[in-house]
Structure formats: C-alpha cells, structure tokens
Amino acid sequence: MPNPLAAAVKVMIVGTFHMSNPGHDLHNVRVDDVLAAQRQAEIASIVSGLARFQPTQVAVEWPADLVAERYPKYLAGTLPPSRNEVVQLGFRLAKGAGLPRVHGIDVDGDFPYQRVDAWARAHGRSQLLDDAGREIEAMTRTQEQVLQSSGIAAVLRYLNDPERIRNGNAFYRTVLRLGAGTDQPGADLLTAWYRRNFLICANLIQLSKPGDRIAVFYGSGHSFLLRQCVTESPGFELVEPNDFLPANR
C-alpha cells in the first residue's frame, strides 16, 4: 500500500514521432534531417522548455541494455551522431539535468495485425480496417504538414494534445468488432498491445521513488495507455508536456 504521506511521483509523458525515419510502423511520418542546423535549433528550444519540468529521472523507448551502452558514450561525447528521438530529446534533456543515467523501459511485444487483417478479408469486413487506415494515414500526413510549416515543437504539441490522444486510440477499440465466437483476432491484438504497455508502465513505476519527477519519451501511439496507467496508479500524478513545450516557431 503506497504511503499517503509520501510525495507524489510526477510523470510527464512526451509522445514523440520517429525522427530517424525507421519505417517500422503501419503508417510513418517522413522527416527531414533533424541534424540540420535549423532543426537542431528547434530541438534545443524544445529541450530547454522541457527542462523547466526539472526531471529527476528520464525514461525512453529503448531497451535497458542499449541505453546503458549508449548514454555513457553520449555523456563522454563519443556516441556517433544520431537522429533518433531518444538521443535528440531524452539523452539531451538528461545530460542538461545532470543525470548520470537514463532508464530504458521498452519491452518488445507481439502485434498480430496480420491475423486481424486476414479475418476481416475472409469475412467481408475489410472496409472497417481500410477506413481506419485512411484516418490514421490522414493524421500521419497532418503531422508532416505541421512539421514543414510550423516545426518540431508544433508537431509535439499536436501529438500531445489530450483530445488527439483519445482520438488516436480509437483504432484499438475498432478492432474489437473483428471476430466471432471463440475466434477473436481483434481482441487478441488488443490484449497483446495492452500487455506490452502494461509491462512498459511496470518498468516506469518500479524505477520511481516518492518525489521523483520523471520525463518519459515514447512513440505517441503509446501515450493513451501510458497516461492511463500513470493516472490510475496511486501515488502518481500526470503532468502535461504541452505546459512545457515551446510555442510554435
């Protein structure tokens, strides 16, 4: 039972996009070179704004062993240039805050989308997935437009708007329509997604101590469930990143 007199753990979950164009998602934002001078100036301003949160811990979307290998090199100035948002945002914020370590809290997990797609097509329900895909693709293209017109901070503010986060999670509930009887590929997909995010949140909660201020950098698709987990966990308080992100350029 958490101590009711202990100081709350404040958690700021910063939903991000993939700055290095890995192309691992179903829908991917096309990003220009964030190592270019203009983008670096934008990132410096973003990190300066987030630093006002005064984090005591930083957690990122990489496995623990990878972070343990690379963050010391980053501090020493020997890590090769990286466009990855973990380095550009998480490592940079942690270094500026004087933190000796960064926590990698990512957990791999299944995402059995192919079973959902196959069931939908076999049962004449593919229109549902096609419609959802078009909505997600439209949001992806919106991110690209905001990036080009208004900069990185504007994209992050868009991604971390609570209403957009709620709307973005709708796809996962949509797939519950796909299945029948004991064959429930939609529910299986949702269960796998929830399990991964619960394991991530468990790592986050287990690294914390009363009074911590934890900045978390994760792909924005995880934001809804991670925010829900933090909000519903006794002794934790969710902090909005848009209260710290700079205004659009």
N, C-alpha and C positions, 0 to 999 in steps of 0.2 A: 504494500500500500504506500503510495507516494506521501511524503511528509507535507501536510498542508501549509506548513510554515516555511518550507523551502522556497527559494526564489524560482520563479518560472523560467523555463528554458525558452528563449525566444528564437524562432526559426524563420528565416527568410528564404523561401524557395524561389530561385530565379529561373524561370523557364527559358530555355535558350533554343536557338536554331544551330544547325551544324555548319560551322564556319569553314570547314575544310573540304566541303563537298564530297563526303564519303559515299553517298548514294545508296545507303543501306536501308532506307525506309521505302514504304509503298509510294509515297509522294515526297519529293525532295526539292528544297529551295536551292536555286542556282545563285551562288555567292561569288562576287568578285574578290580579288586578292586582299585579304584583311591585313596583310603585311605592308600594303602600300601606305605611304605617309599619311594621307587623309584618313584612312580607316584606323590607323594607329592612334591618331589624334582623337578620334571619336572614342576608341576603346579606353584611352587614358582618362577621358572625361567621364565615361561610364563607371570605371573603377573608382575614380575619385568620389563620385556620387554615392556608390555603394559602400565606400569606406566610412561614410557617416553613420552607418549601422554599427560600427565598431565591433566587428566579429571577433570572438574568442576562438572559433573553430571554423574551418572551411571544409565542406564535403563536396565531392564531384562524381560525375558519371564515368568513372574508370574503376577497374578492379584495384583492390588494395595493393597488390604486389607491383602493379605498373606505376601507381602513384609513388610508392616507396622507392622505386628505382629512379623515377624522373624528377620528382620535386627537389631532392638534394642537388641534382645536376642543374636545375633551374636556378636555385639559390647561388650555386657556385659559378653560374654563367657559362656552363659547359653543355647545356642542353641545346641541340641544334634548333634553329628557328622552326616554330610550329604554328600552323594556322588553327589548330584545334581550340575550341572554346574552353576546354579545361585549362589549357595553358594561358590563353589570352585573357580569360576572366578569372578563373579560380586561382591559378598559381599567382597571377599578378596581384590579386587582392590579398591573398595570404602573405605574400612577401612584403607588401606595403604595410600590413598589420603587424609585421614582425613575428609571424607564426612559424615555429620550427618544423611543423609537419602539416600535411593536408591529408584528409581522410578519403580514400577511395571506397565508395559504398555500393558500387554497382554489383548486380547479380545477374548472371545470364539466365535466360528462360526460354521456354518454347513459345512460339506464336503460330499455332496451327491454322493459319488462314487458308491454306490450300484445301483442307477438309471442308471449311465453310463454303468456299467458292464452288467446290465440286458438288456439294449437296444442293446449293442454290441452283446450279445449272441443271442438275438432274431432276429437279422438282419444279422447274419453271419459275424460279424466284430470283433469277439473276438481276432483274430490274432493280430490286432493292439495293443490292450491292453496287450496281452501276450508278444509281442515283447518289448513294452515299459517297462513292468515289469521286463523282463530279463535284460534290460540295467540298470535299477535302482538297481536291485539286484547285478549286477556286480560292480557298483560303491560302494555299501554298503560293499561288500566283499573286495574291494580295500582299503577302509578305515580301515577295520580290519587288513589287512596285513601291511599297513603303521603304524598302532598303534603298532603292535607287533614288527616290525623290526626297526622302527625309532622313536617311541614315540609320545606323545600327541601333542607337538608343530608341528611335521610334519603333523599330521592329520589336525590340524587347518590351517596350511599353504596350504594344499591341498584343504580344504573346502573353503578357502577364495581367491583362485586364480580366478581372474575375468573371464577367459575363461571357467573354470569349472562351475562357477556360471551360465554363459549364457547357457552352455550345459545342466545343471541340470534343467533349467526352461523349456526345450523343451517339456516335458511331458504335461504341461498345455496347450500348443498350439495344441498338438497332439489330445487332446480330442475334439477339435472343429470339427473334422471330424465325430464325432459320434452324429447323429441327422438328422432330416429331417423335413421340413415344420415347423409346429408350435410345434413339439416335439423335443426339443433341450437340452437333458440332459448334453451334453458336455459343451455347453455354460452356462448352469445353474451352473455347477460345477465351471467353471472358474469365473463366476460372484460372487459366494459365496466366493471363495478364494481371489479374488481381494478386495471384501468388507472387509473381515477380516483384510487384510494387510493395507488397507487404514485407517481403524479405529485405528490400531496399530500406524501407522505413524502419524495420527492426535494427538494421545496422546503424541508422541515424540515431535512433533512440538509445541504443546501447553505448554509443560513443559519448553521449551527453552527460553533463553533471549540472546540478542546480545552479542557476545564474548564468549559464552559458548563453552566448549569442552566436548562433550557427548560421552561416551563409551556405546555401546549397545550390549548386549549379547542375541542372539536369535538362535533358531534352523536354520541350514544352508538352509533349504528349503524356508525360508522366505527372504533370502538375496537378491535375484534378485529384488523383488518388493520393499523392504525397501530401497535398494540402489537407485533404480529408483526414488522413491518418494523423497528422500533426494536430489538427483542430480537435479531434476526438480523443487525443491522448492526455490523460490527467497530468498536470504539471508542465504542459507545453502551451506556447502561445504563438500563433501565426502572425508574421509581420509581412506587410505588403511591399514587394520590391518597388512598385511604382511610386511609393513615397520617397524613394531614394534615387531612382534613375533620373538622369538629367532630362530636361525638356528637349524636344526635337530640335535639330540644328536649324 
